[in-house]
Amino acid sequence: MDVYSSSSSISHGVSSTELKRVNSVGSVLSFEHLSYAVGSKAGQKTIIEDISVSVCAGELLAIMGPSGAGKSTLLDVMSYRKIAMSGGTVHLNGRLVGAKEMHKISSFVEQEDALLGSLTVRESISYALRLHLPLLPKLQVQERVSRVIRSLGLQSCADQIIGTPISRGISGGQKRRVTAACAMVTFPRILFLDEVTSGLDSTSAREVMSAISSLATAEGMIVIASIHQPSLETLSQFTNLMLLAEGKTCYLGRVGDLDGFFERWGRPVGRFTTPSDHAMNFLNSDFIRAGLGRNSAREFREFYLSTLQGIPPNAEKWRLEQSTKDGDDVSALQGKAGPAGTLLWTTLILSERTAVNYRRNLLAYGVRAAMYAGMGLMLATIWIRLGTADSTINDRFSVHFFSVAFLAFMSVAGIPSFLEERAVYYRESKNGLYTTLPFLLSNTLVNIPFLLVCTILFTCICYWAIGLHSGAAPFFRFISFLFLAIFTAETQALIVASLLPIFVAALAITSFINGFWMSVGGYFIKARSLPRFWFFSFHYIDYQKYAFELLTNSDFRGLKFTCATQIDNTCVCAYPSSTPETCTVSGDDVLNYLDIGSISYGKWAAILVSISIIYRVLLYFALKARSV
Ligand SMILES: Nc1ncnc2c1ncn2[C@@H]1O[C@H](COP(=O)(O)OP(=O)(O)OP(=O)(O)O)[C@@H](O)[C@H]1O
């Protein structure tokens, strides 16, 4: 059999009805004069230069070239992840396509796999489909997911988890296929694949490309893929091939015509070489091979350009016209490609997925909850039964300061798992599955109960053991105020991690910010002693200040401390007392002395809630700033 025979020769259950549908949907995607450069005008470096190509529905275009040729950049420019220089255009069936529309109708499989480690292969693919089509009946979701799993050869690991640092999951090659499956299951009109076969053995690479090819034929999908070192069989799954060197087109044509091209050039493909490897020998100028000059890539391109001169200019146009002859009706595919989920549904589905991730991700969330419990135990045993002697007043303040500051500080523990979720968010939002708002809402919806459980755990363990203000109201106030502080601190850590997605850097900056809030909060140095600048600026927007003052007021108000020190038969209290005759100092006296006794619970809690809402809004913009 001719290895270049149609890609549909390896079929994956594509029905004739499906094939018929493809023939009636003849979309053509054309890119004209795409160029991209980096650097300033003075020192501009052109990475891709004047590239034009058209791809029809059901066709697969392979982009090949040596490392650094510009393949990934070209895919980025084609998919509007990078914006082409002026003059470059993209048309779908003659209609200009902008960035927004391209993101809606296309999926992009990146070189890096961004997946949630605690989900199984089936769940990962299923959530991708449900986020794309939230109202698809369950049975159809299962059927479609199973079909994609089968076609990508993932049956053996379908119910295995992707893998977390403490539990090994699937292999790197299988991860590649899961990432491709998550994009394919939504059946986008255009599928961009950046080195999807990297890390796969040659059989898996062929089967993956064959599955993509069958799906492209069945669904009328346009597939554009950069590819490295394909075997002959893998290459044969593609319809067309573009060879790049130094950002310029050196060959564009049918895969099957490459042999003839070399024949005509007078450098035929050797018996034991594949045409693509043969081409690479000429295009790679990083290594000079014996018998090939330094300018082999330039000569290659010159010959290619000379072959174009013999072709009537209308030949390509004719091919495209044939492809669209049966009409421009693409409505059959439109429903599948656009982000069909409403805000409500995508939020609910994302919340469900996040909750599953929290539940299973023992290292990230189990350990975190245990850490809060451990800190509760630590406080309970160290500050045990403080009592109401005036000598313990400062110890009592330390309990409240420590609870707010240290628990807030520990929000950095949420950064690693958030970075994983963030990577998945960027992949999925760039592929049009959902926008920033549902991601933020789902994160908030799942974050709140988790942090509440952590706060309750901590409080239940230490509150009574320390002997903080008895009664239900102070106890619940303690939980509520502490929760607000931890929730705000968590959001602050997520803002930093969104803007700076490097764990060590995000950890350092978040720690610094929390240290800063501790310093200006009014505990280490009394608020009125703070330099004016810090007092009138950051002191008033410090969430830790409000939480600390709320906790101390809730605890101290109504308490009476006995003054243990006697000098000349007179009671001397640790703080100025309004009732020295009773040899006690009231909690209110202490609070007033520290200028924090006149706060209103409602007002302070409202300020804390407002800060946490403002932080969530900032988190929205931080996430959005890095998305499409
Ligand atoms: N932002 C940038 N600034 C400077 N140079 C860049 C930038 N982006 C890409 N390049 C350069 O452009 C060239 C093409 O990069 P690109 O990643 O597109 O190549 P590639 O063909 O995909 O390579 P590989 O096969 O190794 O992934 C490289 O030399 C790269 O260093």
The ligand as an SDF file (V2000), in Angstrom:
LIG
                    3D

 31 33  0  0  0  0  0  0  0  0999 V2000
    9.8100   36.4930   22.4540 N   0  0  0  0  0  0  0  0  0  0  0  0
   10.9080   36.1200   21.8170 C   0  0  0  0  0  0  0  0  0  0  0  0
   12.0450   36.8540   21.9090 N   0  0  0  0  0  0  0  0  0  0  0  0
   13.1730   36.5040   21.2710 C   0  0  0  0  0  0  0  0  0  0  0  0
   13.2530   35.4260   20.4740 N   0  0  0  0  0  0  0  0  0  0  0  0
   12.1690   34.6530   20.3330 C   0  0  0  0  0  0  0  0  0  0  0  0
   10.9390   34.9610   20.9930 C   0  0  0  0  0  0  0  0  0  0  0  0
   10.0250   34.0110   20.6550 N   0  0  0  0  0  0  0  0  0  0  0  0
   10.6630   33.1540   19.8380 C   0  0  0  0  0  0  0  0  0  0  0  0
   11.9370   33.5420   19.6420 N   0  0  0  0  0  0  0  0  0  0  0  0
   12.9400   32.8860   18.8020 C   0  0  0  0  0  0  0  0  0  0  0  0
   12.3130   32.5520   17.5920 O   0  0  0  0  0  0  0  0  0  0  0  0
   12.8040   31.3410   17.0870 C   0  0  0  0  0  0  0  0  0  0  0  0
   11.6560   30.4010   16.7810 C   0  0  0  0  0  0  0  0  0  0  0  0
   11.0840   29.9450   17.9890 O   0  0  0  0  0  0  0  0  0  0  0  0
    9.9760   28.8050   17.9840 P   0  0  0  0  0  0  0  0  0  0  0  0
    9.7470   28.4040   19.3940 O   0  0  0  0  0  0  0  0  0  0  0  0
    8.8110   29.2650   17.2120 O   0  0  0  0  0  0  0  0  0  0  0  0
   10.7310   27.6560   17.1910 O   0  0  0  0  0  0  0  0  0  0  0  0
   10.3080   26.1510   16.9590 P   0  0  0  0  0  0  0  0  0  0  0  0
   10.4960   25.8710   15.5240 O   0  0  0  0  0  0  0  0  0  0  0  0
    8.9470   25.8860   17.5090 O   0  0  0  0  0  0  0  0  0  0  0  0
   11.4080   25.4190   17.8290 O   0  0  0  0  0  0  0  0  0  0  0  0
   11.3380   24.0150   18.5830 P   0  0  0  0  0  0  0  0  0  0  0  0
   11.1090   22.9860   17.5500 O   0  0  0  0  0  0  0  0  0  0  0  0
   12.7010   23.8850   19.1930 O   0  0  0  0  0  0  0  0  0  0  0  0
   10.2350   24.1030   19.6080 O   0  0  0  0  0  0  0  0  0  0  0  0
   13.7740   30.8090   18.1350 C   0  0  0  0  0  0  0  0  0  0  0  0
   15.0810   31.1200   17.7360 O   0  0  0  0  0  0  0  0  0  0  0  0
   13.4040   31.5600   19.3820 C   0  0  0  0  0  0  0  0  0  0  0  0
   14.5110   31.7390   20.2160 O   0  0  0  0  0  0  0  0  0  0  0  0
  1  2  1  0
  2  3  1  0
  2  7  2  0
  3  4  2  0
  4  5  1  0
  5  6  2  0
  6  7  1  0
  6 10  1  0
  7  8  1  0
  8  9  2  0
  9 10  1  0
 10 11  1  0
 11 12  1  0
 11 30  1  0
 12 13  1  0
 13 14  1  0
 13 28  1  0
 14 15  1  0
 15 16  1  0
 16 17  2  0
 16 18  1  0
 16 19  1  0
 19 20  1  0
 20 21  2  0
 20 22  1  0
 20 23  1  0
 23 24  1  0
 24 25  2  0
 24 26  1  0
 24 27  1  0
 28 29  1  0
 28 30  1  0
 30 31  1  0
M  END
$$$$
